[in-house]
């Protein structure tokens, strides 16, 4: 595996994701260009901006679903190394029972040990878009993604929805898979709802199921696309509290696309603002600091809910 350090070198030692000179388009129409930012370990990092500014497109590029036109995304090797820290289930996601370990090829076990030592011993970065598919797949295995609409399977119980990835990608026994999935549901406050179907629970509960499914493999990084969309204020606040609890208790780094100001100011410690006119990042940092210190009219209009809306922006919207 070829390791690559981001060209700029301007990132903290805590950076787990480095986005460098990223440009994206659809059918030749530029969406965003020259994006440069870092996401640090344990961040709740918000991608914000007006509708149509490219927030979800950027999230797709960061999760390997859309190749950018230019630039690259680098992931700290220790954010996807083998032998991650013990999960809430008491296991590493790469640990096996005795019988499962025996079923693995000896060369695979040796390779696992070698890779574990290699990933734990250095702090370099791995390019995603310049890597071969095998490395891309390994990096993607360390993501958890919560899609905007939840994307739950209506014909499956909540337990089956959460269990699906474990069933498809691991050699765990059925009993162990049920145990892990049940624990994830309990972590998001849904103990006792394992055998309900999505249609039998509220929208807020469905969002929690989606979070449980996203974290079933104990990924160090979670991505969210509008997690509180469609929720009432109380459910949205409860979801914010859950994300903070998961970040603090499990050390998960979160990247969230949202335009919900209450959530932004409640949970975020870092952010970027994508501007639809300049088609690039025009502000970055703690949202509270941006509201107090950033003077760009579009940033102020967004963060103040239009109280500082410039006249030309208002005319354009009308």
C-alpha positions as a Markdown table, in Angstrom:
| # | Residue | x | y | z |
|---|---|---|---|---|
| 1 | Unk | 0.0 | 0.0 | 0.0 |
| 2 | Unk | 1.4 | 3.4 | -1.0 |
| 3 | Unk | 0.9 | 6.1 | 1.7 |
| 4 | Unk | 0.7 | 9.7 | 0.7 |
| 5 | Unk | 0.9 | 12.8 | 2.9 |
| 6 | Unk | -1.3 | 15.7 | 1.9 |
| 7 | Unk | 0.6 | 18.3 | -0.1 |
| 8 | Unk | -0.2 | 21.3 | 2.0 |
| 9 | Unk | 1.1 | 19.9 | 5.3 |
| 10 | Unk | -1.1 | 22.5 | 7.1 |
| 11 | Unk | -3.2 | 20.3 | 9.4 |
| 12 | Unk | -3.1 | 19.4 | 13.1 |
| 13 | Unk | -1.8 | 16.2 | 14.5 |
| 14 | Unk | -5.4 | 15.3 | 15.4 |
| 15 | Unk | -6.7 | 15.5 | 11.8 |
| 16 | Unk | -8.4 | 12.3 | 10.7 |
| 17 | Unk | -9.6 | 13.7 | 7.3 |
| 18 | Unk | -7.8 | 16.2 | 5.1 |
| 19 | Unk | -9.6 | 17.5 | 2.0 |
| 20 | Unk | -7.3 | 19.1 | -0.5 |
| 21 | Unk | -8.1 | 21.2 | -3.6 |
| 22 | Unk | -11.4 | 19.4 | -4.1 |
| 23 | Unk | -13.5 | 20.4 | -7.1 |
| 24 | Unk | -16.9 | 18.9 | -8.0 |
| 25 | Unk | -19.3 | 19.3 | -10.9 |
| 26 | Unk | -22.4 | 17.8 | -12.6 |
| 27 | Unk | -22.4 | 17.6 | -16.4 |
| 28 | Unk | -19.8 | 20.2 | -16.6 |
| 29 | Unk | -21.5 | 22.6 | -14.2 |
| 30 | Unk | -19.2 | 23.5 | -11.3 |
| 31 | Unk | -20.8 | 22.9 | -7.9 |
| 32 | Unk | -17.8 | 23.7 | -5.7 |
| 33 | Unk | -14.1 | 24.1 | -6.3 |
| 34 | Unk | -10.8 | 24.4 | -4.4 |
| 35 | Unk | -12.2 | 23.1 | -1.2 |
| 36 | Unk | -9.5 | 22.7 | 1.5 |
| 37 | Unk | -10.3 | 21.8 | 5.1 |
| 38 | Unk | -9.5 | 19.2 | 7.9 |
| 39 | Unk | -11.7 | 17.2 | 10.2 |
| 40 | Unk | -10.1 | 16.5 | 13.6 |
| 41 | Unk | -10.6 | 13.5 | 15.8 |
| 42 | Unk | -13.7 | 13.8 | 18.0 |
| 43 | Unk | -15.1 | 16.7 | 15.9 |
| 44 | Unk | -18.7 | 17.2 | 15.3 |
| 45 | Unk | -18.1 | 18.8 | 12.0 |
| 46 | Unk | -20.9 | 20.6 | 10.2 |
| 47 | Unk | -21.1 | 21.1 | 6.5 |
| 48 | Unk | -23.5 | 24.1 | 6.0 |
| 49 | Unk | -24.6 | 26.4 | 3.3 |
| 50 | Unk | -27.7 | 27.4 | 1.5 |
| 51 | Unk | -29.8 | 25.0 | -0.6 |
| 52 | Unk | -28.1 | 24.0 | -3.8 |
| 53 | Unk | -24.6 | 24.9 | -2.5 |
| 54 | Unk | -23.3 | 21.3 | -2.8 |
| 55 | Unk | -23.4 | 20.1 | 0.8 |
| 56 | Unk | -24.7 | 16.6 | -0.1 |
| 57 | Unk | -22.4 | 16.4 | -3.1 |
| 58 | Unk | -19.4 | 17.0 | -0.9 |
| 59 | Unk | -20.6 | 14.3 | 1.5 |
| 60 | Unk | -20.9 | 11.9 | -1.4 |
| 61 | Unk | -17.3 | 12.7 | -2.4 |
| 62 | Unk | -16.1 | 12.1 | 1.2 |
| 63 | Unk | -17.9 | 8.8 | 1.4 |
| 64 | Unk | -16.6 | 7.5 | -1.9 |
| 65 | Unk | -19.9 | 7.8 | -3.8 |
| 66 | Unk | -18.9 | 10.5 | -6.2 |
| 67 | Unk | -15.5 | 11.0 | -7.7 |
| 68 | Unk | -14.4 | 14.7 | -7.6 |
| 69 | Unk | -13.1 | 16.4 | -10.8 |
| 70 | Unk | -9.9 | 17.5 | -9.1 |
| 71 | Unk | -8.2 | 17.2 | -5.7 |
| 72 | Unk | -8.3 | 14.4 | -3.2 |
| 73 | Unk | -9.4 | 13.3 | 0.3 |
| 74 | Unk | -6.8 | 11.8 | 2.7 |
| 75 | Unk | -7.7 | 9.7 | 5.7 |
| 76 | Unk | -5.4 | 9.2 | 8.7 |
| 77 | Unk | -4.3 | 5.6 | 8.7 |
| 78 | Unk | -5.1 | 5.3 | 12.4 |
| 79 | Unk | -8.7 | 6.2 | 11.6 |
| 80 | Unk | -9.2 | 2.9 | 9.7 |
| 81 | Unk | -6.4 | 0.7 | 11.0 |
| 82 | Unk | -7.1 | -2.9 | 12.0 |
| 83 | Unk | -7.6 | -3.6 | 15.7 |
| 84 | Unk | -9.7 | -0.6 | 16.5 |
| 85 | Unk | -10.5 | 0.2 | 20.1 |
| 86 | Unk | -13.0 | -2.1 | 21.8 |
| 87 | Unk | -16.6 | -1.5 | 20.9 |
| 88 | Unk | -19.5 | -1.1 | 23.2 |
| 89 | Unk | -20.2 | -4.7 | 22.7 |
| 90 | Unk | -16.8 | -5.5 | 24.3 |
| 91 | Unk | -15.2 | -6.7 | 21.1 |
| 92 | Unk | -13.1 | -5.1 | 18.4 |
| 93 | Unk | -14.9 | -5.3 | 15.1 |
| 94 | Unk | -12.1 | -7.4 | 13.9 |
| 95 | Unk | -12.1 | -9.9 | 16.8 |
| 96 | Unk | -13.4 | -13.5 | 16.3 |
| 97 | Unk | -14.6 | -16.3 | 18.5 |
| 98 | Unk | -12.4 | -19.3 | 18.7 |
| 99 | Unk | -14.4 | -21.3 | 16.2 |
| 100 | Unk | -14.5 | -18.3 | 13.8 |
| 101 | Unk | -10.8 | -17.7 | 14.2 |
| 102 | Unk | -10.1 | -21.3 | 13.2 |
| 103 | Unk | -12.1 | -20.9 | 10.1 |
| 104 | Unk | -9.9 | -18.1 | 8.8 |
| 105 | Unk | -6.9 | -18.9 | 6.6 |
| 106 | Unk | -3.5 | -18.8 | 8.5 |
| 107 | Unk | -2.2 | -16.3 | 5.9 |
| 108 | Unk | -5.1 | -14.0 | 6.5 |
| 109 | Unk | -4.5 | -14.1 | 10.2 |
| 110 | Unk | -0.8 | -13.3 | 9.7 |
| 111 | Unk | -1.6 | -10.5 | 7.2 |
| 112 | Unk | -4.1 | -9.1 | 9.8 |
| 113 | Unk | -1.3 | -8.9 | 12.4 |
| 114 | Unk | 1.2 | -7.3 | 10.0 |
| 115 | Unk | -1.3 | -4.7 | 8.9 |
| 116 | Unk | -2.3 | -4.0 | 12.5 |
| 117 | Unk | 1.3 | -3.3 | 13.5 |
| 118 | Unk | 1.9 | -1.2 | 10.4 |
| 119 | Unk | -1.2 | 1.0 | 10.8 |
| 120 | Unk | -0.7 | 1.5 | 14.5 |
| 121 | Unk | 3.0 | 2.4 | 14.1 |
| 122 | Unk | 2.7 | 5.5 | 11.8 |
| 123 | Unk | 0.6 | 8.5 | 11.6 |
| 124 | Unk | 0.6 | 9.1 | 7.8 |
| 125 | Unk | -2.4 | 9.6 | 5.5 |
| 126 | Unk | -3.9 | 7.5 | 2.7 |
| 127 | Unk | -5.3 | 9.0 | -0.4 |
| 128 | Unk | -8.8 | 7.8 | -1.1 |
| 129 | Unk | -9.3 | 8.6 | -4.8 |
| 130 | Unk | -5.8 | 7.6 | -5.9 |
| 131 | Unk | -5.9 | 4.3 | -4.1 |
| 132 | Unk | -6.7 | 0.9 | -5.6 |
| 133 | Unk | -10.2 | -0.5 | -5.0 |
| 134 | Unk | -9.0 | -2.8 | -2.3 |
| 135 | Unk | -7.7 | 0.1 | -0.2 |
| 136 | Unk | -10.8 | 2.2 | -1.0 |
| 137 | Unk | -12.9 | -0.7 | 0.3 |
| 138 | Unk | -10.9 | -1.0 | 3.4 |
| 139 | Unk | -11.3 | 2.7 | 4.2 |
| 140 | Unk | -15.0 | 2.7 | 3.4 |
| 141 | Unk | -15.5 | -0.2 | 5.9 |
| 142 | Unk | -14.6 | 2.3 | 8.6 |
| 143 | Unk | -17.4 | 4.7 | 7.7 |
| 144 | Unk | -20.9 | 4.7 | 9.0 |
| 145 | Unk | -23.4 | 6.6 | 6.9 |
| 146 | Unk | -26.9 | 7.8 | 8.0 |
| 147 | Unk | -28.9 | 8.8 | 4.9 |
| 148 | Unk | -31.4 | 11.6 | 4.9 |
| 149 | Unk | -34.4 | 9.5 | 4.5 |
| 150 | Unk | -33.2 | 6.8 | 6.9 |
| 151 | Unk | -33.3 | 4.1 | 4.1 |
| 152 | Unk | -34.7 | 1.4 | 6.4 |
| 153 | Unk | -36.1 | -1.7 | 4.8 |
| 154 | Unk | -39.8 | -1.7 | 5.5 |
| 155 | Unk | -40.1 | -5.5 | 5.3 |
| 156 | Unk | -37.4 | -6.1 | 8.0 |
| 157 | Unk | -37.6 | -5.7 | 11.7 |
| 158 | Unk | -35.5 | -3.1 | 13.4 |
| 159 | Unk | -33.1 | -5.9 | 14.6 |
| 160 | Unk | -32.8 | -7.2 | 11.0 |
| 161 | Unk | -32.2 | -3.7 | 9.6 |
| 162 | Unk | -29.3 | -3.2 | 12.0 |
| 163 | Unk | -28.0 | -6.7 | 11.6 |
| 164 | Unk | -27.8 | -6.7 | 7.8 |
| 165 | Unk | -24.3 | -5.4 | 7.4 |
| 166 | Unk | -22.9 | -7.8 | 10.0 |
| 167 | Unk | -24.7 | -10.7 | 8.2 |
| 168 | Unk | -23.3 | -9.7 | 4.8 |
| 169 | Unk | -19.7 | -8.8 | 5.7 |
| 170 | Unk | -18.7 | -10.9 | 8.7 |
| 171 | Unk | -18.5 | -14.5 | 9.7 |
| 172 | Unk | -20.1 | -13.9 | 13.1 |
| 173 | Unk | -22.6 | -16.4 | 14.3 |
| 174 | Unk | -26.3 | -15.5 | 14.2 |
| 175 | Unk | -26.4 | -15.3 | 18.0 |
| 176 | Unk | -23.5 | -12.9 | 18.1 |
| 177 | Unk | -25.0 | -10.8 | 15.4 |
| 178 | Unk | -28.3 | -10.5 | 17.3 |
| 179 | Unk | -26.4 | -9.6 | 20.4 |
| 180 | Unk | -24.4 | -6.8 | 18.7 |
| 181 | Unk | -27.5 | -5.4 | 16.9 |
| 182 | Unk | -29.5 | -5.5 | 20.1 |
| 183 | Unk | -26.8 | -3.6 | 21.9 |
| 184 | Unk | -26.7 | -0.9 | 19.2 |
| 185 | Unk | -30.4 | -0.4 | 19.4 |
| 186 | Unk | -30.1 | -0.2 | 23.2 |
| 187 | Unk | -27.4 | 2.5 | 22.8 |
| 188 | Unk | -29.8 | 4.7 | 20.8 |
| 189 | Unk | -32.6 | 4.2 | 23.3 |
| 190 | Unk | -34.6 | 1.5 | 21.5 |
| 191 | Unk | -34.2 | -1.5 | 23.8 |
| 192 | Unk | -37.3 | -3.6 | 23.6 |
| 193 | Unk | -38.1 | -2.5 | 20.0 |
| 194 | Unk | -36.0 | -5.1 | 18.3 |
| 195 | Unk | -39.0 | -6.9 | 16.6 |
| 196 | Unk | -40.9 | -3.8 | 15.6 |
| 197 | Unk | -41.1 | -2.8 | 11.9 |
| 198 | Unk | -40.2 | 0.7 | 10.7 |
| 199 | Unk | -43.8 | 1.6 | 10.0 |
| 200 | Unk | -44.7 | 0.8 | 13.7 |
| 201 | Unk | -42.4 | 3.5 | 15.1 |
| 202 | Unk | -42.2 | 7.3 | 14.9 |
| 203 | Unk | -39.9 | 9.3 | 12.6 |
| 204 | Unk | -37.6 | 10.2 | 15.4 |
| 205 | Unk | -37.2 | 6.5 | 16.3 |
| 206 | Unk | -36.5 | 5.6 | 12.7 |
| 207 | Unk | -33.7 | 8.1 | 12.7 |
| 208 | Unk | -32.3 | 6.4 | 15.8 |
| 209 | Unk | -32.5 | 3.0 | 14.1 |
| 210 | Unk | -30.5 | 4.5 | 11.2 |
| 211 | Unk | -27.8 | 5.7 | 13.6 |
| 212 | Unk | -27.7 | 2.2 | 15.2 |
| 213 | Unk | -27.2 | 0.6 | 11.8 |
| 214 | Unk | -24.5 | 3.2 | 10.8 |
| 215 | Unk | -22.5 | 2.4 | 13.9 |
| 216 | Unk | -23.0 | -1.4 | 13.9 |
| 217 | Unk | -19.4 | -2.0 | 12.7 |
| 218 | Unk | -18.0 | 0.4 | 15.3 |
| 219 | Unk | -16.7 | 2.8 | 12.7 |
| 220 | Unk | -14.5 | 5.7 | 14.0 |
| 221 | Unk | -16.2 | 8.1 | 11.6 |
| 222 | Unk | -19.9 | 8.7 | 11.0 |
| 223 | Unk | -21.4 | 10.7 | 8.2 |
| 224 | Unk | -24.9 | 12.2 | 8.5 |
| 225 | Unk | -27.0 | 13.8 | 5.7 |
| 226 | Unk | -29.7 | 16.0 | 7.3 |
| 227 | Unk | -30.2 | 13.8 | 10.3 |
| 228 | Unk | -33.0 | 15.9 | 11.9 |
| 229 | Unk | -34.9 | 16.6 | 8.6 |
| 230 | Unk | -38.6 | 16.1 | 9.1 |
| 231 | Unk | -38.4 | 15.9 | 12.9 |
| 232 | Unk | -40.4 | 18.0 | 15.4 |
| 233 | Unk | -38.3 | 20.3 | 17.6 |
| 234 | Unk | -38.4 | 18.0 | 20.6 |
| 235 | Unk | -37.3 | 14.9 | 18.6 |
| 236 | Unk | -34.6 | 17.0 | 16.9 |
| 237 | Unk | -33.3 | 18.0 | 20.3 |
| 238 | Unk | -33.3 | 14.5 | 21.6 |
| 239 | Unk | -31.4 | 13.4 | 18.5 |
| 240 | Unk | -28.8 | 16.1 | 19.1 |
| 241 | Unk | -28.4 | 14.9 | 22.7 |
| 242 | Unk | -27.9 | 11.4 | 21.4 |
| 243 | Unk | -25.1 | 12.5 | 19.0 |
| 244 | Unk | -23.3 | 14.3 | 21.7 |
| 245 | Unk | -23.5 | 11.3 | 24.0 |
| 246 | Unk | -22.2 | 9.0 | 21.3 |
| 247 | Unk | -19.3 | 11.3 | 20.5 |
| 248 | Unk | -18.4 | 11.7 | 24.2 |
| 249 | Unk | -18.8 | 8.1 | 25.2 |
| 250 | Unk | -17.4 | 6.4 | 22.1 |
| 251 | Unk | -15.0 | 8.9 | 20.6 |
| 252 | Unk | -16.6 | 9.0 | 17.3 |
| 253 | Unk | -15.8 | 11.7 | 14.8 |
| 254 | Unk | -19.0 | 13.0 | 13.1 |
| 255 | Unk | -19.4 | 14.9 | 9.8 |
| 256 | Unk | -22.9 | 16.3 | 9.4 |
| 257 | Unk | -24.7 | 18.0 | 6.6 |
| 258 | Unk | -27.5 | 20.2 | 8.0 |
| 259 | Unk | -29.1 | 23.6 | 7.8 |
| 260 | Unk | -30.9 | 23.3 | 11.2 |
| 261 | Unk | -29.5 | 26.2 | 13.2 |
| 262 | Unk | -30.6 | 24.9 | 16.6 |
| 263 | Unk | -28.6 | 21.7 | 15.9 |
| 264 | Unk | -25.6 | 23.5 | 14.5 |
| 265 | Unk | -25.3 | 25.7 | 17.6 |
| 266 | Unk | -26.0 | 22.9 | 20.0 |
| 267 | Unk | -23.6 | 20.2 | 18.9 |
| 268 | Unk | -21.0 | 21.6 | 16.4 |
| 269 | Unk | -17.4 | 22.5 | 17.4 |
| 270 | Unk | -16.2 | 22.9 | 13.8 |
| 271 | Unk | -17.7 | 23.7 | 10.4 |
| 272 | Unk | -17.4 | 25.0 | 6.9 |
| 273 | Unk | -19.8 | 27.2 | 5.0 |
| 274 | Unk | -20.2 | 26.5 | 1.3 |
| 275 | Unk | -21.2 | 29.5 | -0.8 |
| 276 | Unk | -23.4 | 29.0 | -3.8 |
| 277 | Unk | -22.2 | 32.2 | -5.6 |
| 278 | Unk | -18.4 | 31.9 | -5.1 |
| 279 | Unk | -18.7 | 28.1 | -5.3 |
| 280 | Unk | -16.2 | 27.5 | -2.6 |
| 281 | Unk | -15.7 | 27.7 | 1.2 |
| 282 | Unk | -16.1 | 31.2 | 2.5 |
| 283 | Unk | -16.0 | 30.5 | 6.2 |
| 284 | Unk | -14.8 | 27.8 | 8.6 |
| 285 | Unk | -14.6 | 27.3 | 12.4 |
| 286 | Unk | -16.8 | 27.1 | 15.4 |
| 287 | Unk | -20.3 | 28.3 | 14.3 |
| 288 | Unk | -20.6 | 30.5 | 17.5 |
| 289 | Unk | -17.4 | 32.2 | 16.5 |
| 290 | Unk | -18.5 | 32.6 | 12.9 |
| 291 | Unk | -21.7 | 34.3 | 14.0 |
| 292 | Unk | -19.8 | 36.7 | 16.3 |
| 293 | Unk | -16.8 | 37.4 | 14.1 |
| 294 | Unk | -17.3 | 36.6 | 10.5 |
| 295 | Unk | -18.5 | 39.5 | 8.4 |
| 296 | Unk | -19.5 | 37.9 | 5.1 |
| 297 | Unk | -23.1 | 38.8 | 4.5 |
| 298 | Unk | -24.1 | 35.3 | 3.3 |
| 299 | Unk | -22.6 | 33.7 | 6.5 |
| 300 | Unk | -24.4 | 36.2 | 8.7 |
| 301 | Unk | -27.6 | 35.8 | 6.8 |
| 302 | Unk | -27.5 | 32.0 | 7.3 |
| 303 | Unk | -26.5 | 31.9 | 10.9 |
| 304 | Unk | -28.8 | 34.7 | 12.0 |
| 305 | Unk | -31.8 | 33.2 | 10.2 |
| 306 | Unk | -32.0 | 36.1 | 7.7 |
| 307 | Unk | -31.8 | 38.9 | 10.3 |
| 308 | Unk | -28.6 | 40.2 | 8.6 |
| 309 | Unk | -29.8 | 39.4 | 5.0 |
| 310 | Unk | -28.3 | 41.7 | 2.4 |
| 311 | Unk | -30.6 | 43.4 | 0.0 |
| 312 | Unk | -29.1 | 41.8 | -3.2 |
| 313 | Unk | -29.4 | 38.4 | -1.6 |
| 314 | Unk | -33.1 | 39.0 | -0.8 |
| 315 | Unk | -33.8 | 40.2 | -4.3 |
| 316 | Unk | -32.2 | 37.1 | -5.7 |
| 317 | Unk | -34.3 | 34.9 | -3.5 |
| 318 | Unk | -37.5 | 36.7 | -4.6 |
